[in-house]
């Protein structure tokens, strides 16, 4: 291993906030391979799309998957069918966590959805706790 490439010897070599290559790639420039592919495909998109649909209809499963992913992309998030109680304190957030566990156990929402909602509740509880500590600190002055 070359000793001239260690962190200790690199320290101080670069100035914070300044590019190591100020004459680098211009902002907004595009990858040459992408530009070349777009040039080759220009004017062919309609025919290629039609061919993909024909292959899908004839039973080509890869073409079918490709076509369906474009028509109906995989769902990333959805609104959870769970009414969250109003959160006005850290205690409210803790009680809402209990409601959340009940909703998972009764099948109203999935565990993954509950995990995401739980993050929101944890952040709310933390915000209220910080606000309450700040109030107590200002009273003690």
C-alpha positions as CSV (number, residue, x, y, z in Angstrom):
1,X,0.0,0.0,0.0
2,X,1.4,3.4,-1.0
3,X,2.1,5.6,2.0
4,X,1.6,8.8,0.0
5,X,-2.2,8.2,-0.2
6,X,-2.9,8.1,3.5
7,X,-5.4,10.5,5.2
8,X,-2.6,12.1,7.3
9,X,-0.6,13.1,4.2
10,X,-3.7,14.2,2.4
11,X,-4.9,16.5,5.2
12,X,-4.6,20.2,4.4
13,X,-4.2,19.4,0.7
14,X,-7.7,20.6,-0.3
15,X,-9.4,23.8,0.7
16,X,-12.9,23.4,2.1
17,X,-15.6,24.6,-0.3
18,X,-13.3,24.6,-3.3
19,X,-13.5,22.0,-6.0
20,X,-10.5,19.8,-6.5
21,X,-11.1,20.2,-10.3
22,X,-12.4,23.8,-10.9
23,X,-12.2,23.2,-14.7
24,X,-14.3,20.0,-14.4
25,X,-17.5,19.0,-16.2
26,X,-19.7,22.0,-16.9
27,X,-23.0,22.2,-15.1
28,X,-25.8,20.8,-17.2
29,X,-23.6,18.9,-19.6
30,X,-25.0,15.4,-20.5
31,X,-23.4,12.0,-20.7
32,X,-22.2,11.3,-24.2
33,X,-23.5,7.7,-24.2
34,X,-27.0,9.0,-23.2
35,X,-27.0,11.6,-26.0
36,X,-25.9,8.9,-28.5
37,X,-28.7,6.5,-27.5
38,X,-31.3,9.3,-27.7
39,X,-30.0,10.2,-31.1
40,X,-30.2,6.6,-32.3
41,X,-33.8,6.2,-30.9
42,X,-35.2,9.6,-32.1
43,X,-38.1,9.0,-34.3
44,X,-38.3,5.3,-33.4
45,X,-40.1,5.5,-30.1
46,X,-43.5,4.9,-31.5
47,X,-42.4,1.8,-33.5
48,X,-40.5,0.4,-30.6
49,X,-43.4,0.9,-28.2
50,X,-45.8,-0.8,-30.7
51,X,-43.3,-3.7,-31.0
52,X,-43.1,-4.1,-27.3
53,X,-46.9,-4.2,-27.0
54,X,-47.1,-6.8,-29.8
55,X,-44.5,-9.0,-28.1
56,X,-46.4,-8.6,-24.8
57,X,-49.7,-9.6,-26.4
58,X,-48.1,-12.6,-28.0
59,X,-46.9,-13.9,-24.7
60,X,-43.4,-12.5,-24.2
61,X,-43.3,-12.2,-20.4
62,X,-40.4,-9.7,-20.3
63,X,-42.2,-7.4,-22.8
64,X,-45.4,-7.9,-20.8
65,X,-43.7,-6.9,-17.6
66,X,-42.1,-3.9,-19.2
67,X,-45.4,-2.7,-20.7
68,X,-47.3,-3.2,-17.4
69,X,-44.6,-1.3,-15.4
70,X,-45.1,1.6,-17.7
71,X,-48.9,1.5,-17.6
72,X,-49.1,0.9,-13.8
73,X,-45.7,1.5,-12.0
74,X,-45.2,-0.3,-8.7
75,X,-46.9,1.6,-5.9
76,X,-44.4,3.3,-3.5
77,X,-46.6,4.7,-0.9
78,X,-50.3,4.9,-0.2
79,X,-52.4,6.7,2.3
80,X,-52.8,4.5,5.3
81,X,-56.5,3.9,6.3
82,X,-55.8,4.8,9.9
83,X,-57.2,7.8,11.8
84,X,-54.5,9.2,13.9
85,X,-55.6,11.0,17.1
86,X,-54.6,14.7,17.4
87,X,-51.1,15.0,18.9
88,X,-50.8,17.9,21.3
89,X,-48.2,16.5,23.8
90,X,-45.6,13.7,24.2
91,X,-48.3,11.7,26.1
92,X,-50.7,12.0,23.1
93,X,-47.9,10.6,20.9
94,X,-47.4,7.7,23.3
95,X,-51.1,6.9,23.3
96,X,-51.2,7.1,19.5
97,X,-48.4,4.4,19.5
98,X,-50.8,2.1,21.4
99,X,-53.5,2.8,18.8
100,X,-51.0,2.0,16.1
101,X,-50.2,-1.4,17.6
102,X,-53.9,-2.1,17.8
103,X,-54.4,-1.2,14.2
104,X,-51.6,-3.6,13.1
105,X,-52.9,-6.4,15.3
106,X,-56.4,-6.0,13.8
107,X,-55.1,-5.9,10.2
108,X,-56.1,-2.3,9.5
109,X,-52.6,-1.4,8.5
110,X,-49.4,-3.3,7.7
111,X,-46.4,-3.5,10.0
112,X,-44.4,-1.5,7.4
113,X,-47.0,1.3,7.4
114,X,-47.1,1.3,11.2
115,X,-43.3,1.6,11.2
116,X,-43.5,4.7,9.0
117,X,-46.3,6.3,11.1
118,X,-44.3,5.4,14.2
119,X,-41.5,7.6,13.0
120,X,-43.8,10.5,12.6
121,X,-45.1,9.9,16.2
122,X,-41.6,9.7,17.6
123,X,-40.6,12.9,16.0
124,X,-43.7,14.6,17.3
125,X,-43.1,13.3,20.8
126,X,-39.5,14.5,20.7
127,X,-40.5,18.0,19.5
128,X,-43.0,18.3,22.3
129,X,-40.5,17.1,24.9
130,X,-37.9,19.7,23.6
131,X,-40.6,22.4,23.7
132,X,-41.6,21.4,27.3
133,X,-37.9,21.4,28.4
134,X,-37.4,24.9,26.9
135,X,-40.5,26.2,28.7
136,X,-39.2,24.8,32.1
137,X,-35.8,26.3,31.5
138,X,-37.3,29.7,30.8
139,X,-39.4,29.4,34.0
140,X,-36.4,28.7,36.2
141,X,-34.6,31.9,35.2
